[in-house]
Amino acid sequence: MIGVNAVEESPRAVLLFTCCPPTDYEAMRDMLEPDYCTEYAPDVDIALEIVRNEPVAAIFCDFSAPECPKLLENLRSTESLARLPILALESTGSEEAQCAALDQGAEDVIAKTTSPRLARTRIQNALRRASSCAPAGDVPSVALADQRRAEAQVQETNEQLRFLNETSRYLLVGTTDSDDAIHQTLEKTREYFDGDRAYIFELDDAHQESNNTYESCAQGVPSVKDGLQHVPYSLQEYALNVLGAGGTISLDNVHRIATSGLNESNIITDQGIHGIILVPLLTGTKLIGFMGVDNPARNITHVNHLASLGDYITAILQRRDSEAQILHDNRVLQDIMNDMPGGFVQQRVSPDGRTVPIFINEEFCRMSGMSHDECVEFYSTDGFTGVHPDDNAMAKAALERLITTRETITLRLRLIRGDGSYVPMQAFYRVTDDRDDNLLLSGYYTDLTEQLATEEREMAEHDELTGLFNRTKLARMKASKYQVLSSCGVLFFDVNHLKTVNDTQGHDQGDTLLRIVADSILSITDDRIHGYRYGGDEFLVVACNGEEDELPKLVERWKSHMDALAEDRKITATAAVGCCWSEAPFTLNDLVHRADQAMYTEKHRTRQTAE
């Protein structure tokens, strides 16, 4: 916690409020003065004028206000203002709104209902962070300011992941006793928040009551678990409504607890509680209990960390209740880590460029065709061991780039399987730092075997020049889907004068002519009407389960589209078309032959007319 001395370092720092109602400003002014000098700007232009001409220490604004993006854009595009701390003023108490503000770059979120002490502490921390981030004698650029905000968010994420990883060991590789795992998890939670107690209440809807089923107490703090059994819902209505909607509760003083609605019949304050954090335990959208910390002395703003752990605790409770309903250990971790798709491996990057895995989930092992122990042993000295030799240099170059840019990148590479073969993978990589300044490489993997097979089949079944299906696709359709049609129509196209165009204007112009005809055919195709390049200058359209009068309409649409394309590209494009239709039974070969004959009849008739 920041003490009084920290505030005295800047007793009259100027805080500018804008993009918020005057009433919100007045509430904050009464809370913060005389420790801070506050000003209010009714619009963005006035706010920008103030920060350019006055020594403003920080800006407060409502990130949901329509004019806020304009303010943020102007600040971040002005080099001298890019480092100015921006704090979100939140009046709704919405967790979603607070997270959205942090995602947009807010240094912190302060609610109107926050206690004066906590508000001043958060402001002082924001000012201190901004000061420590500034290079000596230099003004950070927009990119550096954004990078600092991003690094702060990464640090928050790393703390959460570390917290979850430490507690998840009890489930994934530790004891098989769920109660023991929960007790150890609560002990870690209490230590993380430096609280008097960490506990779990489970709901009993049948009896409309809750029970304190687990508790961890600090040394010298008495247990209250036995006295908190069969607590009626009627004494917890406020908490259950907030938590049941997916919200969290974080109150940092006795006054806020007493006036919050949480303290029905003094159920909280009678226990000597002067600060409390509560997060929901949800299965889907159903509240099954809640987890809490009494009198947290640190990390009280990290309520989202505890909320994330709530998902994990819910999984342990579900395993306790029904082992058959819990996925294997690493799948639980994967679900907790935002339902990561496919395999997940986290590696520590050593100074010499090697990467050593510190966590490998079961899905990655399955894709690699190895047991978890085999995977851990195989990759124990270098995470690049399993990368195909031809992809190794690319992967290492990507890691070097990641360390510099801290972007998320996507690679396609091959990883070895236990049988010596290689599996194609889509890998998403990002690099972060832990609190000890170690580089961590997180990799998310999906198996591309089926996707690549589909892509290869698609390539094999499409004509490269026109994008239409080819005869390979036609043969497969004739042997499958076209066998069960109730009716079928065929259009046979033959492009006029292709050889002449090739001979006189070049094959590039001939290809353009073919593409115009093909693009026009594509314009009339859908899931029921399929277009094919049948030969060099011959095309087919197969209309499945349609009526005979549909064919001339398709030809009319095709010709209209082709004429428009030809005019646009200043080329003459014509083709002879033959039609044939039949109800079942029929053979496609026969329909194609008859449509071909009809096309030649049409071509001959057109030539005679021209003569």
Secondary structure, 3 states (H helix, E strand, C coil): CCCHHHHHCCCCCEEEEECCCHHHHHHHHHHHCCCCEEEECCCHHHHHHHHHHCCEEEEEECCCCCCHHHHHHHHHCCHHHCCCCEEEEECCCCHHHHHHHHHCCCCEEEECCCCHHHHHHHHHHHHHHHHHHCCCCCCCCHHHHHHHHHHHHHHHHHHHHHHHHHHHHHHHCCCCCHHHHHHHHHHHHHHHHCCCEEEEEEEECCCCEEEEEEEEECCCCCCCHHHCCCEEHHHCHHHHHHHHCCCCEEECCHHHHHHCCCCHHHCCHHHCCCCEEEEEEEECCEEEEEEEEECCCCCCCCHHHHHHHHHHHHHHHHHHHCHHHCCCHHHHHHHHCCCCCCEEEEEEECCCCCEEEEEECHHHHHHHCCCHHHHHHHCCCCCCCCECHHHHHHHHHHHHHHHHHCCCEEEEEEEECCCCCEEEEEEEEEEEECCCCCEEEEEEEEECHHHHHHHHHHHHCECCCCCCECHHHHHHHHCCHHHHCCEEEEEEEEECCHHHHHHHHCHHHHHHHHHHHHHHHHCCCCCCEEEEECCCCEEEEEEECCCCCHHHHHHHHHHHHHHHHHHHHCCCCCEEEEEEEEECCCCHHHHHHHHHHHHHHHHHHHHHHHC
